[in-house]
Amino acid sequence: MAVETDVIIIGLGTGGEDLALQLLDAGLDVVGIEPNLVGGECAYWACIPSKMMIRAGNLLQEAHRVSGVAGRAEVIPDWAPVAKRIREQATGNWDDSVAVARFEGRGGRFVRGRGTLTGGRTVSAGGDEFSARRGIVIATGSKPAVPPIPGLSEVAYWTTHDAIQADPLPESLIILGGGAVGCELGQVFSRFGVKVTIVEGRDRILPLEEPEASEIVAAVLEKEGATLITGVMVEKLSGQGDQIEVITADGAHHFAEKLLVATGRSVDLSELGLEAAGLDPSSRFIAVDDRCRAAEGIWAMGDVTGKAMFTHTAVYQSAIVAADLLNKEPPGADYETLPRVTFTDPEVGSVGLTEATARERGIDVDVVVKSLPASFRGWLHGPGNDGVIKLIIDRAEGVLVGATSVGPHGGEVLGLLSVAMHERVPLERLRHMIYPYPTFHGAIGEALGAYGRGIGTVLDPGFQPLE
């Protein structure tokens, strides 16, 4: 006999856990199924511990910037307190007992195991069969993607899990992948004395961002001692002991003590039993509508939907799924103004379309670029003021269709731009806002002011705002 419940959630990562607590608070019976740690990647191996690492690296770099501005500082990196803080404060030594107790304390039934669909409303997990009165939600997340490079399977490579748990740090590290994760972790380890090499097959790091962002972050990484290799693919890997060899297509040989694979993430649907509910297990992602419905009585959310592999996407979707399950007629999901932040130093915040994508779509755009060191706050900030504000403007509609904020607190500055895009605020309204002086987000007003005067691009590193 199947155990009846209102909702079955397969996967209790950040999004699944958030959904479960919403439903439990609304009085529903919920069965939550998770084979790994409740809270998922974000809590234990990604967002939370990595930002602790980044914060530590940023503190070191700020201390280096004291010279010539506020005196002198001796900087001695020490990874031990960082590793201790990750174990004790972020991950609880990779123990999810608090999260499980929170779920069960709110009335949920927790099953440690893998959930498999056995029908449109039934799931098998942990040796039991469960039947959902209202529906099933699939939120099983993703895993690190491992590229099919000859020799990789014979090498003791790291994924992000190993990088987050590293203690002590290696002397040298090669990172495959120059996207957000590769750049963030590469910068952290470099700041703690690791000899870092980042290999990116495309022609620049952060290839999904604006070229200006890639250029700025690349210059900072190289200035801090990292080696960047772009526009060349890895052909072969080999390793013995504590030395790994990476051979690239140009014939170059690169050596390091450790290898981190940071080439993205992938979704595996093969073991979910999707065919029992009429869904295709060979698909790359689970297709959903604007209410995250995958089939009658089945919802999917988070990475498995392929909309965007961010924690904030999963949490956004969890609110939509919760409302739908509670018959509250939720608004349809809208990903056009989905923001993203790369937490390098400087931070890269982006929302909407890049200039290239907007032009590919045939949008008649104006582009305004404001160098952050040429802004009032950037000039005052001094060392560590690398950055830019880039606005992509739909000329016909008079609204933003894309924006990038690179610089100190670039992700925070992005907030204003995200609201402007989400609400389609006319450029004239943005131009006539009062921006507090002197702030980093005030550079947006400076850029819009220049645009209003007919200046399409503002790049003036010699700008003296007090003259």
C-alpha positions as CSV (number, residue, x, y, z in Angstrom):
1,M,0.0,0.0,0.0
2,A,1.3,3.4,-1.0
3,V,1.7,6.0,1.7
4,E,-0.6,9.0,0.8
5,T,0.5,12.6,1.2
6,D,-0.4,15.9,-0.4
7,V,2.9,16.7,-2.2
8,I,6.1,14.7,-2.9
9,I,9.2,16.7,-3.5
10,I,12.1,14.8,-5.1
11,G,15.2,16.8,-4.2
12,L,15.7,19.0,-1.2
13,G,18.3,21.4,-2.4
14,T,17.8,25.1,-1.7
15,G,14.8,25.4,-4.0
16,G,13.2,22.1,-2.9
17,E,13.7,22.9,0.8
18,D,12.2,26.4,0.4
19,L,9.2,25.0,-1.4
20,A,8.7,22.3,1.2
21,L,8.7,24.8,4.1
22,Q,6.2,27.0,2.3
23,L,3.8,24.1,1.8
24,L,4.2,22.8,5.3
25,D,3.5,26.3,6.7
26,A,0.3,26.3,4.6
27,G,-0.8,23.1,6.3
28,L,-0.1,20.5,3.6
29,D,1.4,17.0,4.2
30,V,4.8,16.8,2.4
31,V,7.2,14.0,1.8
32,G,10.7,15.2,1.0
33,I,13.2,12.9,-0.7
34,E,17.0,13.6,-0.8
35,P,19.9,11.2,-1.3
36,N,22.5,13.8,-0.4
37,L,22.5,16.8,1.9
38,V,19.4,18.8,2.6
39,G,20.1,22.3,1.4
40,G,22.0,21.1,-1.7
41,E,25.0,22.4,-3.6
42,C,24.5,26.1,-2.6
43,A,24.6,25.5,1.1
44,Y,27.6,23.0,1.2
45,W,29.7,23.3,-1.9
46,A,28.8,26.5,-3.8
47,C,27.2,29.8,-3.0
48,I,27.7,29.9,0.8
49,P,31.2,28.5,1.4
50,S,32.6,29.9,-1.8
51,K,31.5,33.4,-0.8
52,M,33.2,32.9,2.5
53,M,36.4,32.1,0.6
54,I,35.9,35.1,-1.6
55,R,35.4,37.4,1.4
56,A,38.6,36.2,2.9
57,G,40.5,36.8,-0.4
58,N,39.0,40.2,-0.7
59,L,40.1,41.2,2.8
60,L,43.7,40.2,1.8
61,Q,43.6,42.3,-1.3
62,E,42.1,45.3,0.5
63,A,45.0,45.1,2.9
64,H,47.4,45.2,0.0
65,R,45.7,48.4,-1.2
66,V,46.5,50.3,2.0
67,S,49.9,51.4,0.8
68,G,49.9,54.8,-0.8
69,V,46.4,55.6,0.5
70,A,46.3,55.0,4.3
71,G,49.8,53.9,5.4
72,R,51.4,50.5,5.3
73,A,50.1,47.0,6.0
74,E,51.9,43.6,6.3
75,V,49.8,40.9,4.7
76,I,50.4,37.3,5.6
77,P,47.8,34.9,4.0
78,D,46.6,32.0,6.2
79,W,44.2,29.5,4.8
80,A,43.5,27.7,8.1
81,P,40.9,30.1,9.5
82,V,39.1,30.1,6.2
83,A,38.9,26.3,6.1
84,K,37.8,26.3,9.7
85,R,35.0,28.9,9.1
86,I,33.7,26.9,6.2
87,R,33.6,23.7,8.2
88,E,32.1,25.2,11.4
89,Q,29.9,28.1,10.2
90,A,28.9,27.4,6.6
91,T,28.5,23.6,6.3
92,G,28.5,22.2,9.8
93,N,31.3,19.9,8.7
94,W,29.0,18.8,5.8
95,D,26.3,17.6,8.2
96,D,22.6,18.4,7.3
97,S,21.1,17.3,10.6
98,V,19.9,20.8,11.4
99,A,18.2,21.1,8.0
100,V,16.5,17.7,8.4
101,A,15.3,18.6,11.9
102,R,13.9,21.9,10.6
103,F,12.0,20.1,7.9
104,E,10.7,17.3,10.2
105,G,10.0,19.8,13.0
106,R,7.6,21.6,10.6
107,G,5.7,18.3,10.0
108,G,7.5,17.0,6.9
109,R,8.3,13.3,6.4
110,F,12.0,13.0,5.3
111,V,13.3,10.1,3.2
112,R,17.0,9.7,2.7
113,G,17.3,8.1,-0.7
114,R,16.7,8.5,-4.4
115,G,13.1,9.1,-5.6
116,T,11.9,7.3,-8.7
117,L,8.6,8.0,-10.4
118,T,6.4,4.8,-10.7
119,G,3.4,6.6,-12.2
120,G,1.9,10.0,-12.7
121,R,1.2,10.4,-9.0
122,T,3.5,7.8,-7.3
123,V,7.1,7.7,-6.3
124,S,9.3,4.9,-4.9
125,A,12.0,5.9,-2.4
126,G,13.8,4.3,0.5
127,G,12.0,1.1,0.1
128,D,8.5,2.7,0.4
129,E,5.9,3.8,-2.2
130,F,4.3,7.2,-1.9
131,S,1.2,8.6,-3.6
132,A,0.6,12.3,-4.0
133,R,-2.9,13.8,-3.8
134,R,-1.9,17.2,-5.2
135,G,1.3,16.5,-7.1
136,I,4.9,15.7,-7.4
137,V,7.7,18.2,-7.7
138,I,11.1,17.3,-9.2
139,A,14.0,19.5,-7.9
140,T,17.0,17.2,-8.2
141,G,19.5,19.9,-9.3
142,S,22.6,19.3,-11.3
143,K,26.2,18.0,-10.9
144,P,29.6,19.2,-12.2
145,A,30.0,18.5,-15.9
146,V,33.1,16.5,-16.7
147,P,34.3,17.0,-20.4
148,P,35.4,13.9,-22.4
149,I,39.1,14.8,-22.5
150,P,41.5,11.9,-23.1
151,G,43.2,11.0,-19.9
152,L,40.9,12.9,-17.6
153,S,39.4,9.7,-16.1
154,E,42.9,8.6,-15.1
155,V,43.7,11.8,-13.3
156,A,42.8,12.6,-9.7
157,Y,41.0,15.8,-10.6
158,W,39.0,18.1,-8.4
159,T,35.4,19.2,-8.8
160,T,34.1,22.2,-6.9
161,H,33.3,19.9,-4.0
162,D,37.0,19.1,-3.6
163,A,38.0,22.8,-4.0
164,I,35.6,23.9,-1.3
165,Q,36.9,21.3,1.1
166,A,40.6,21.8,0.3
167,D,42.8,22.0,3.4
168,P,45.7,22.7,3.0
169,L,45.9,24.3,-0.4
170,P,48.1,23.0,-3.1
171,E,51.2,24.9,-4.3
172,S,49.8,25.0,-7.9
173,L,46.5,24.6,-9.6
174,I,45.3,24.4,-13.2
175,I,41.6,25.3,-13.7
176,L,39.7,24.0,-16.7
177,G,37.1,26.6,-17.5
178,G,37.2,30.4,-17.3
179,G,33.6,31.0,-16.5
180,A,32.2,32.4,-13.3
181,V,33.2,29.5,-11.0
182,G,36.7,29.1,-12.5
183,C,37.5,32.8,-12.2
184,E,36.0,33.2,-8.6
185,L,37.9,30.2,-7.2
186,G,41.0,31.0,-9.2
187,Q,41.2,34.4,-7.8
188,V,40.7,33.2,-4.2
189,F,43.4,30.6,-4.4
190,S,45.8,32.9,-6.2
191,R,45.4,35.5,-3.4
192,F,46.3,32.7,-0.9
193,G,49.6,32.0,-2.7
194,V,48.6,29.2,-5.0
195,K,50.1,29.4,-8.5
196,V,47.0,29.4,-10.6
197,T,46.5,28.8,-14.3
198,I,43.1,29.1,-15.9
199,V,42.5,27.4,-19.3
200,E,39.5,28.6,-21.3
201,G,38.7,27.2,-24.7
202,R,36.8,30.2,-25.9
203,D,38.6,33.5,-26.8
204,R,38.2,35.1,-23.4
205,I,37.3,34.4,-19.8
206,L,33.7,35.1,-18.7
207,P,32.6,34.5,-22.3
208,L,28.9,34.9,-21.5
209,E,29.5,38.5,-20.2
210,E,30.2,41.7,-22.1
211,P,33.7,41.9,-23.5
212,E,34.5,44.9,-21.3
213,A,33.8,42.8,-18.2
214,S,36.1,40.0,-19.5
215,E,38.9,42.5,-20.2
216,I,38.7,44.1,-16.8
217,V,38.6,40.9,-14.8
218,A,41.4,39.3,-16.9
219,A,43.6,42.3,-16.3
220,V,43.1,42.1,-12.6
221,L,43.7,38.3,-12.4
222,E,46.9,38.6,-14.4
223,K,48.1,41.6,-12.3
224,E,47.6,39.5,-9.2
225,G,49.7,36.7,-10.6
226,A,47.3,34.2,-12.3
227,T,48.1,32.9,-15.7
228,L,45.3,32.9,-18.3
229,I,45.3,30.7,-21.4
230,T,42.4,31.4,-23.7
231,G,41.3,30.4,-27.2
232,V,42.9,26.9,-27.0
233,M,41.4,23.6,-26.2
234,V,42.8,20.9,-23.9
235,E,43.8,17.8,-25.9
236,K,45.2,15.4,-23.3
237,L,45.8,15.0,-19.6
238,S,48.1,12.8,-17.6
239,G,49.3,12.7,-14.1
240,Q,51.6,10.9,-11.6
241,G,51.6,11.6,-7.9
242,D,51.3,15.3,-7.2
243,Q,52.0,16.4,-10.8
244,I,49.3,16.7,-13.4
245,E,50.2,17.5,-17.0
246,V,47.8,19.4,-19.3
247,I,48.6,19.4,-23.0
248,T,46.8,22.0,-25.1
249,A,46.0,22.1,-28.8
250,D,48.9,24.5,-29.5
251,G,51.3,21.8,-28.3
252,A,52.1,23.5,-24.9
253,H,52.6,21.5,-21.8
254,H,51.3,22.8,-18.4
255,F,52.0,21.3,-15.0
256,A,50.4,21.7,-11.6
257,E,49.9,19.8,-8.4
258,K,46.1,19.8,-8.7
259,L,43.5,20.1,-11.5
260,L,40.1,21.7,-11.0
261,V,37.4,20.9,-13.6
262,A,35.1,24.0,-13.7
263,T,33.5,23.5,-17.1
264,G,29.9,23.9,-16.1
265,R,27.1,21.7,-14.8
266,S,24.9,19.0,-16.3
267,V,21.6,17.4,-15.5
268,D,21.0,13.6,-15.4
269,L,17.4,12.6,-15.7
270,S,18.0,8.9,-16.5
271,E,17.3,7.5,-13.0
272,L,14.1,9.5,-12.2
273,G,11.7,7.1,-13.9
274,L,10.3,10.0,-16.0
275,E,8.9,7.5,-18.6
276,A,6.4,6.3,-16.0
277,A,4.8,9.7,-16.2
278,G,5.1,10.1,-19.9
279,L,8.2,12.3,-19.8
280,D,11.4,11.8,-21.8
281,P,14.3,10.6,-19.6
282,S,16.8,11.3,-22.5
283,S,16.1,15.0,-22.6
284,R,18.7,17.4,-21.5
285,F,16.3,19.2,-19.2
286,I,12.7,18.8,-18.1
287,A,10.5,21.2,-20.2
288,V,8.1,23.2,-18.1
289,D,5.5,25.9,-18.8
290,D,5.4,29.3,-17.1
291,R,4.0,27.7,-13.9
292,C,6.8,25.1,-13.9
293,R,4.3,22.4,-14.8
294,A,6.0,19.5,-16.6
295,A,2.9,17.2,-17.0
296,E,-0.5,16.7,-15.3
297,G,0.2,16.7,-11.6
298,I,4.0,17.0,-12.0
299,W,6.1,20.2,-11.6
300,A,9.8,20.7,-12.0
301,M,12.0,23.5,-10.7
302,G,15.6,24.6,-10.4
303,D,18.5,23.3,-12.5
304,V,16.5,20.5,-14.0
305,T,14.4,23.0,-16.0
306,G,17.5,24.5,-17.7
307,K,16.1,28.0,-17.2
308,A,19.2,29.2,-15.4
309,M,21.4,27.4,-12.9
310,F,21.3,29.9,-10.1
311,T,20.0,29.5,-6.6
312,H,17.8,32.6,-7.0
313,T,16.2,31.0,-10.1
314,A,15.2,28.0,-8.0
315,V,13.9,30.1,-5.2
316,Y,11.9,32.2,-7.7
317,Q,10.4,29.1,-9.2
318,S,9.6,27.6,-5.7
319,A,7.3,30.6,-5.0
320,I,5.5,29.9,-8.3
321,V,5.1,26.2,-7.7
322,A,3.9,26.8,-4.2
323,A,1.2,29.2,-5.3
324,D,0.1,26.8,-8.0
325,L,-0.1,23.9,-5.6
326,L,-2.0,26.0,-3.2
327,N,-4.5,27.2,-6.0
328,K,-3.4,30.8,-5.7
329,E,-3.1,31.5,-9.4
330,P,0.5,32.6,-9.6
331,P,1.9,35.0,-12.2
332,G,3.7,33.2,-15.0
333,A,7.5,32.9,-14.7
334,D,9.4,35.6,-16.6
335,Y,13.2,35.2,-17.1
336,E,13.8,38.2,-19.4
337,T,15.2,40.2,-16.5
338,L,17.0,37.4,-14.7
339,P,20.1,38.9,-13.0
340,R,23.4,37.2,-12.4
341,V,26.6,38.1,-10.5
342,T,30.2,36.8,-10.8
343,F,31.8,37.4,-7.4
344,T,35.2,38.1,-8.6
345,D,37.0,41.3,-7.4
346,P,35.7,43.4,-9.2
347,E,32.3,41.9,-9.2
348,V,30.4,41.5,-12.5
349,G,26.6,42.0,-12.3
350,S,24.5,41.5,-15.5
351,V,20.9,41.6,-16.4
352,G,19.1,41.2,-19.7
353,L,20.7,41.1,-23.1
354,T,24.4,41.7,-23.9
355,E,25.1,44.2,-26.7
356,A,25.9,41.3,-29.1
357,T,22.7,39.4,-28.3
358,A,20.6,42.5,-28.7
359,R,22.0,43.2,-32.1
360,E,21.6,39.6,-33.2
361,R,17.9,39.9,-32.3
362,G,17.7,42.9,-34.6
363,I,17.1,45.5,-31.9
364,D,18.2,49.0,-32.8
365,V,20.3,49.8,-29.8
366,D,22.3,52.6,-28.3
367,V,25.2,51.6,-26.1
368,V,26.7,53.8,-23.4
369,V,29.8,52.8,-21.4
370,K,31.0,54.6,-18.3
371,S,34.4,53.8,-17.0
372,L,34.1,53.4,-13.2
373,P,37.5,55.1,-12.4
374,A,36.1,58.1,-14.4
375,S,33.1,58.3,-12.2
376,F,33.0,60.5,-9.0
377,R,33.0,57.5,-6.6
378,G,35.4,55.5,-8.6
379,W,37.9,58.3,-8.7
380,L,37.5,58.8,-4.9
381,H,37.8,55.1,-4.2
382,G,41.3,54.8,-5.6
383,P,43.0,51.4,-5.7
384,G,40.6,48.6,-6.6
385,N,38.3,50.8,-8.6
386,D,38.5,48.8,-11.8
387,G,35.1,48.7,-13.4
388,V,32.5,49.9,-15.9
389,I,28.8,50.6,-16.3
390,K,27.5,49.4,-19.6
391,L,23.9,50.1,-20.7
392,I,22.1,48.6,-23.7
393,I,19.2,50.8,-24.8
394,D,16.4,50.0,-27.1
395,R,16.3,53.2,-29.1
396,A,12.7,52.8,-30.3
397,E,11.3,51.9,-26.9
398,G,13.5,54.2,-24.9
399,V,14.2,51.5,-22.2
400,L,17.0,49.3,-21.1
401,V,17.2,45.8,-22.6
402,G,20.5,44.9,-20.9
403,A,23.0,46.2,-18.4
404,T,26.3,45.3,-16.8
405,S,27.8,46.7,-13.6
406,V,31.5,45.8,-13.1
407,G,33.3,47.2,-10.0
408,P,33.3,47.2,-6.2
409,H,29.9,46.0,-5.1
410,G,29.0,45.5,-8.8
411,G,26.2,43.0,-7.8
412,E,24.6,45.5,-5.4
413,V,24.7,48.3,-8.0
414,L,23.0,45.8,-10.4
415,G,19.9,46.0,-8.2
416,L,18.8,49.4,-9.5
417,L,19.4,48.3,-13.1
418,S,17.4,45.1,-12.5
419,V,14.4,47.1,-11.2
420,A,14.6,49.5,-14.1
421,M,14.5,46.7,-16.6
422,H,11.9,44.6,-14.8
423,E,9.5,47.6,-14.7
424,R,10.6,49.0,-18.1
425,V,11.3,52.4,-16.6
426,P,11.7,54.9,-19.4
427,L,15.2,56.3,-19.8
428,E,13.9,59.8,-19.3
429,R,12.6,58.8,-15.9
430,L,16.0,57.2,-15.0
431,R,17.8,60.3,-16.2
432,H,15.8,62.6,-13.9
433,M,16.2,60.5,-10.8
434,I,18.2,62.0,-8.0
435,Y,21.3,59.8,-7.4
436,P,23.0,60.3,-4.0
437,Y,26.5,61.7,-4.3
438,P,29.0,60.2,-4.4
439,T,27.9,56.6,-4.8
440,F,28.9,53.7,-7.1
441,H,25.4,53.5,-8.4
442,G,25.6,57.2,-9.1
443,A,27.7,56.2,-12.1
444,I,24.5,55.0,-13.7
445,G,23.2,58.5,-13.5
446,E,26.4,59.9,-14.9
447,A,26.3,57.5,-17.8
448,L,22.6,58.4,-18.5
449,G,23.5,62.1,-18.3
450,A,26.2,61.6,-20.9
451,Y,23.8,59.7,-23.1
452,G,21.3,62.5,-22.8
453,R,24.0,64.9,-24.1
454,G,24.4,62.7,-27.1
455,I,27.6,61.0,-25.9
456,G,27.3,57.3,-26.8
457,T,30.5,56.1,-25.1
458,V,32.2,57.6,-22.1
459,L,35.7,56.3,-21.6
460,D,37.8,59.0,-19.9
461,P,40.4,57.5,-17.5
462,G,41.9,61.0,-17.0
463,F,38.7,62.4,-15.7
464,Q,39.1,64.7,-12.7
465,P,35.6,65.2,-11.2
466,L,36.6,68.1,-8.9
467,E,37.8,70.3,-11.7
